[in-house]
Every structure is written in structure tokens, then in C-alpha cells.
Amino acid sequence: MTATSTTEATEPEPDTAVPGRRRTFGLAAATALVMGNIIGGGIFALPATVAPYGTVSLLAFVVLSVAAVLLALLFGRLARRSPVTGGLYVYPRDAFGEFAGFLSAWSYWTMCWVSIAALAVAVVGYVDVLIPLHGNHVLEAVVALAALWLPAVANFAGTRWVGAVQVVSTVLKFVPLLVVATVGLFFMDTDNFGPFNASGQSVTGAVAASAALLLYSFLGVESAAMSAGEVRDPERTVGRASVLGTLGSALVYLLGTVAVFGLVPHDKLTKSGAPFADAVNAITGGHWGGTAIALVAVASITGCLNGWILLAAQMPYAAARDGLFPAPFARVGKGGVPGFGVWACAVLGTLLIALNYTAGPDTTFRVLVLITTFTGCVPYLLSAAAQLYWLAQGTRERVRPAGLVRDLIVAALSFAFSFWLIAGAGYAAVYQGVLFLFAGIPVYVWLRGRRETAEVTP
């Protein structure tokens, strides 16, 4: 950021990257990381999920897209101040102290490994289309574990490999989905859209309710900021990659959903388990769409897991280097990836997957998935608050009014959006999310106590 706002009234911290550690992500890889993490498996089920609310859900898409772009702009501005790995931990820590940084890191880390397990389980449904599993829970668990561990092992090849996988997997899923969305526009039937508001609620209530279902699908906008230590020229690249990746993802979401709404009759869409496959079948008049979309979905989710596993390791890595996470999380392998963090999220994800396939469908695992939106939005809220703090801290003689107004609007709207997302997660998710958040406090107390003891011991 230039001197157009107060964000740089405080001098930025030096890059805390490990000496000799190379920045391997250019603009293309960083943008692919953002898009790859936003667009996971959710897009393939999303139209059917929001169809019961009617086409009013498209308004929720627009609102969330605008808000996500605001967050992307926010993270771009924050990355100019602190262009280091673990951004959503670093920003609250620098502004409000170590405890705020720890809460942000703990909340985000929780969201990451729960989401990773959820994505691995999502692969099973698409693999079942390609290779029937016949409801065998052992085979389903094996597929889910393979979907989790293959990207985890790939991460040990280094961040350069992660970036390459993100570019390839993003192209594999972006191009087919965009083709369906654009070609499908020529085959749409307006009668298929159904009622504008099918929920029986007010329009405002329907938008809020459908938005609550869409929240999880936009998590990942922070991906470039989280891996800023791996990005070349992060002061410029992080902001550009965040905005480009978010806009690209929003375009795919919106066009894809509009196409599916217009291709699949509303009553059939509300019951569909593979809406994009049904949409392709409507275009071609055949039944090969399910197989094609299943292949794309497997590639999409695998690429998404590849990026999320890296992010799940980056946040505790940054906190561990400050003594706010166990020391093993700060170890970096030859490829530049925090290896212990990758192992930790893979093991925790494995435990959740095992719970899912042994305890039945209505398990604690499904409850945990519901709180990922809350645990993901806590760092958003704290980061927006950190930006507001730095803006308020600046001195008048070092600020240009136009830049201050711009950054204040972005930060304030980002804070409001994050607050709205947390509220939209629902009472149960907020309640359980707070418990998860507070469960980390003993970890902080133990680590802080041990560090202070070590500092005073001669």
C-alpha cells in the first residue's frame, strides 16, 4: 500500500520466512490456489442445495460474491503491510497481541482440518459413479482416506509442486464447468426456473437462509494471504491473486447455477444428487453426463484438498515460530512445506473420516462440518478489525483522505460481512464453534507459561 491510507503508518514487519526459503508462487499459481480452494466439491451439489428457496438464491450468490471480493481487497491491503506466511494469524497478532493471534490461528486451523475431512468424504459420492461401491462402508472409507492422503503426500514434494497441481486441477475443473455454464445458456427453458421465492419466507429471509447454505463454498478467498511467504512479490501479487481468484470463482458459481436452474426442472432439481450431471444430460439428451462430471469432480476436489492441506499447515507454522503453537509445527522440510502440520491435519482428518464411517450418518462429524463457517469467519472478523485499528492509529499528516476513505469502506464492510456470516451460521454452529474456540485456550496457557518460564530461567 502506498501512503494513501494509514495502514502503513506502522512500519511493516520484515519477512519472517526461513532463510534460504524460496518464494515459488507467481501470479498464476497464487490465483489458482485461491480459485482451487474456493471451488471444491461444493459447486457440484450447490444448485440442488439452494433450489428449495427458488431463484431468490441467485441474489444470495451476488451478495456473497460482492462481499468475497471485498475480503479479497482487504487481504490484499493487509498483505502489503505483512507479506509473510500465515496472514490471518499475523494481522490480529500485530494489532491486538498474541492472544488474538492465537485465537485466529486456532480457529482457522480447526476449520481447515475439519474441511479437509469433509472434502475427502465428498469424493466418495463421485467415485461411486465411476466405480460402484455398493454402499460398502469399508470401501467408502478407503476411498476417502486415499483422497486425503494422496494430496497430503504430494505436499511433501514442495510448494513448487503444490502450485503446479493447483494450476492443473483448477484448469481441469474451471474449463468444463464454464463450458457447461455458457453452452447451457442456449438450452435453458425459463419454465424450469420455478418460483422466485419458493421458501414461504420473506425475500430478505429467503436470501439470508440460502446465503447460510452458500457460506462454506466461498471459504478460501484468503488463500494467497495465508501463503504470502511463498508468493513472489507478495505486496502486489497477493491482492491481485485474491481478487482475480475470487472473481473467477464467483463467475463459475453464478453462471453454473443459472445454467443448471434453467436446464433442470425445479421439482427435479430439488431432489437431484448430481445437478450438473442432470444439466449435461439435458444438453446432450444422453446419460454420459454423470460420468464426465464425476471425473471433473474428483479432479476438482483432489486439487482443492491439495491446496487446503498446505493452508492447514501454514497457519500453525506461523504461530509456532512465535511460540504460540507446539514447536514441531514450525519445522520445514526440504520442499519448503511445514511437514508436521501436514501430518497433523492428515491424522486428524483420518480420525474424523473413521468416525463418519463407523458411527453412521448422523454423527459428530456432520456436526463439526456445520461449524466450519464459524471457525473460518473468526479470522476474517479479526483481520478486518486489525485493519480498522491500523487505519485509526495513523497520523493525519501521513494520510491522503481518498485512500483513507477507500480503505475504511473496505475494512468496515468486510467486518460487517464477517459478522453476518457468523450470524448466518446458526445458533447451534455458533454455540459449538465457540466451544471449539475456547478449547484452544488451555493450549495457549500451557505454551505461554512454558515460554515465559524458559525466558526467566538462567
N, C-alpha and C positions, 0 to 999 in steps of 0.2 A: 504493500500500500504506500502511496505517496503521502505527502504532508497534507492531504485533503481531509483527513479526519484525525481524531485523537487516538486512534488505535496505536499509532507509533509514537505517542508521547512518551511511552515507556520503551526503553531500548529492547529490541528482541534478544532473546537468549541465543547463544551460539548453538550451532547444530551439535547435538549430543550423540551423533552417530558414532559407532565404534570406529576407531582409527583404522584406515585401510578398507573400510566397507564401501563398496561402490554403489552409486545410485544407478539402478538399471532400468527404471520405468521412464519411458518417454511419454509424450502426449497420447499416442495411440494406445499404449499399454495401460496407462492410467485411466483413460476414458473407458477402455474395455473392462478394466477392473470395476469401475463404477457401474457400468451397464450390466456386466456379468453378475454382480452381486444384487442389483435391484431386480433384474429379470431372472428369476429362478424357475421353480416349477409352478409358482402361483398363477402365472399368466394362462397356463393351460386349463385351469379349473375356474379361473376368476369370473368369466362371463356367467357361468351357471350359478356361481355363488351369490352374485348380486341380482340375478334375474328376477327373483321373487319381489324385489322392490320396484321393478319396472324400469323404464328408460330414464327415470329420475336419477338412477345410479350413475349415469353419464355425467351429471352435474358434479357428483362427488369426485369423479375422476378428474374433472377440470380443476376443482378446488384443491385437491391433493397435489395435482401436478404443479400448480402455481406455487403452492406452499413448499413443495420439494425443491423447486428452483430457487426460492428464497433461501432455503437452508444451504443449497449449493453455493450461492453467493456469499452467505455468511462464512462457510468453511473456507472459501477462497480468501476472504479478507483475513480470517484468523491465521491461515497458513502463511500469509505474508509476515506476520509477526513471529510465529513459531513454526518454521518449516522443518519439523522433526517428526519422527515416528511416534505414534500414539496420540495424535492431535486432540481427540476428545477427552483424553486424560490430562494432557498438558495444559489446555486452556483453563479449566477450572482450578487446577493446581496453582498456576501462576497468578490467577486473580484472587482466589479465596483461601489458598493454603492447602496443605497436604491432605487434610481430611476430606475436603470437597473433591480433590483429585482422586483419592482412593475410592470414594463412593461412585464417582463417574466410571472409573476403571472397573470396579467390581460389578456394577450394574451392566455395563456394556459386555463384559466378559461372560456374564451369565446369559445374556441374550444370545451371544454368539454360539456357545456350545449347545444350548437348547435348540437353536435354529438349525444347527448343523445336523443334529439327530433327526429333526423333523424333515429336513430335505432328503436325508438318506432314506427315510421311510417312504417319502413321496415317490422315490424312484421305483419302488416295488410295483405300484399300480401300472406303470408304463412298461416295465419289463414283462409283466404278466400278459400284456397284449402281444408282445413279441414271442415269449416263451411261456406258455400257460403253466402256472404254478399250482393250480387246482386247490387253492386255499390252504396249502401246506405251510403251517407257521414256521417250521424249521427252515424250509427253502426260502420263505419270505425273509426271515431273519438273516440268512446267509447273504441274500442279495443286498439287503440294507447295509450289512456290515461291509460287504465288498465295495458298495457305493461310498461308504465313509472312509475306508482305509486306503483305497487306491489313490484318491486325491491327497490324503494325508502323507502317504509315502512319496508322492510326486513332489510335495512341498520341500522335501529334503534335498531335491536336486538343485534348489536355489531359487532366488527371486526372479532371475532371468527366465527360468523355465516356467515359473508361475505366470509371469507376464505373457509369455508366448502362448501358453494354454488358454489364458483369458482372451487373447485376441482371436484365436481359432474358434473356441467354443462360442464366443459372442457372435462371430460371423455365422456360424452354423445355425444358431437359433434366431438371430435377428433377420437374416435374409428370408428364410421360409415363412416366418411369421408376418413379415412385412408384405411378402408376396400374397399370402392369404388375405391380409387386410386390404390390399389395394385391388387385387383381382376380384375379390369377393364383393367389392362395392358395385361391380357391374351385374351381379347376380342377385342383389338384395331385393326382397319383397317387403314393402313398407307394412303390409299386414302382419308380418312376423314380429314386429317390434312389440306388439301388445300394448297395454295401457301405459300411460306416462307414469302414473303412481299407482302401483298395484298393492301397496303395503297397508292401505287403510289408515295411515297416519297422515299428518300434515306434510306438505312438501319439505319443510325445514326438518321435521323429524325423520322423514324418509332419507334425506340427504345425509343426516348425521348417522343414522343407523347403517346405511350402506357404506358410508365412509369408514365406520368402525371395522367393517369386514375387509376393507381395502388397505388399512394401515400397514399391515405386515408386508404387503407387496412393494412398498416404497422404501423400506429399510435398506440401507446400503448407499444412500446418497453421500455418506461421509467417508466412503472407502478410500478415496485418494488422500484425504486429510489424515486418515489413520495411518497410511503408509507413506507419509510425506518424506520420511527418511530414506525411502527407496526411490524417490522421484527426482529426476534431473530438473534443475531449475524450479524447485517447488514453489517459490514465491509467485511465479506466473503459471506454472503447469497445473498445480492443484486446483486453482479456481476455474481454469478453462476446462479441465477434465471433468470436474464436478458438474459444471453447467451443461457441457455437451453430453455427458453420460446421462444426466437426469432428463434433459430434453429428448434425447433419443429413446430412452425407456418410456417416457410419458407418451411419445408418439406411437410406439408399438402398442402400449396398453390401450390407448384410446381408439386407434384405428382398428386394432384387433377385436376389441369389444363391440364396436359399432358394426363391423362386418359380421360377427357371429350373431348379434342381435337381429340383423336383417336377413340372415341365411337360415337360421333355425327357428321354427315356430316357438312362440313364447311358452306355451304349455309343455312342449317337449324339452325346451332349454332348461326349465326349472328342475327337471328330473335327470338331466344329462350328466354322465360321469366323465365324458370326454367331449366337451363342446366344440373344440377346434376340429376334432375328427369328424363330428357331425357336420360342421361347416364345410369341410373339404368334400365330404360325401355329397353335400347339396350342390357343390360346384360341378363335380365330375359325374354325379349320378352313379358312382360305383361304391365299393366298400374297402378300397385300399387306403383311404384317408387315415384310418386308425393306426395302421402300421407306420405310415410315414410320420405322422405326428408323434407317435411313441418314440421313434428313433430320434426325432428332434428334441423331444422332452428329456430323454436320457442324456443326450449331449448337453442340453441346457443346464440340467440340474447338476451334472458332474462338473461342468465349468463353474457353476455357482458355488459348489462345495469347495472347489479348488481355491477360489478367492476368499470365501468366508473362513476357511481354516487358517489362511495367512493372517487375516484380520484378528481372528481369535487368539493368535499367538503374539501379535504386535502390541495390543493394549497392555497385557500383563508384562510384556518385555519392557515397555517404557516405565511402568510403575515399579517393576523390580529393580531397575537401575537406580531408582531413588530410595530403595529400601522399603517400598510400600506394598510389595508382593514378595512371596518367597524367592530367595536368591536364584534357584535353578531356572526360573523363568527368564533371567537376564542372559543366559548362555546362548551364544550364537554359533551355529555350525559354519562349515566352510562355504556353504552356498548363501550365507547371509540371512538364513531363516532361524528364528528362535526355536530350536528343536524341542526343548522341554515343553514349551507352550503348545506345540503341535501335538505331542504325545498326550498332554493333559486333556486337551479338548477331544481328542480321538477316544481316549479311555472313558471320559465322562459321557460322551455321545454313545459309546458302546453300551454302557450301563443303562442309559435311557432306552435304547433300542431293545435290549434284553427285557427290560421292564414292560415295554409295549407289547412284546410278543409272548410274554408269559402271564401277564395279569389281565389280558383281554382288552377290548376296545375302550371301555370307559375306565381309564387308568389315570394315575397321577401324571403320566407322560403327557396326556392330552391336556390336562390342566396346566402343565408347565408351558405348553405351546401358547396357551391363551395369554400368558403374561409377557411374552417376548416383546410385544409392542410397548408395554410399560417400561420394561427394563432397557429397551433401546432408546426410548424417548427421554429418560432421565439425563443422559449425557447431552442430548440435544438442548434440553432446557438449561442445563448448567453452562453449556458453551455459549448460548445466546446471552445468558446473564453475565458471563465473563466479558463478552464484547460490550455490553451496555456499561459495565463497570469501567472498562478502559476508556470508553468514549466520555463518560462522566469525569474521569480522572484527568483528562487532557487540559492543557492551559490555553487560554484564548489566543495568545499571540502565535501559537504554533498550529492553529486550525483554520482551515478555509470553510466558511459556512456551508457551501454547497456540498462538500464532501461529508461534513458532519451530519447534515440532514439526510443525505442518502444512506449513510451507514446506520444512523439511528432508526430509520424506517425499516431497513432490512433486519436489524437486530431485534427491534420491538415486535415486528410481525413474526419473526422466527420464534421468539419466545412465546407469543400468543398461540402460534400453530402447535408448538410442542405441548403447551398446556392443554390445548384442545384434544390433541392425540391421546394424552394420558387420560383425560376425562372420557374420551370415546372408547377407551379400552374396557370400560365397565367396572362396576363396583367390585366384583369378585376378583378381576385381574389386578386392580389397583391394590386391593387388600393383600392378595397373595404376593404381588410384586414388592410391596413394602416389607413384608416378612422376609423375602429373599434378600432385599437390600440391607435390612438390619442384621441378617445372619452374617454379613461380612464384617460387622463392627468388631467382634472378638478377634478376627484375624488382624485387623488394623491395630487393635490394642496390643496384641501379642508382639507384632512386628515392631511397632513403635517403641514398646518397652524394651525389647531386646536391643534395638539400635541405640537407645539412649544409655542403656547400661554399658554397652560396648564403648560409647563415647567417653564416659566418665571413668572407665576402668583403665588404669595406667598400663 
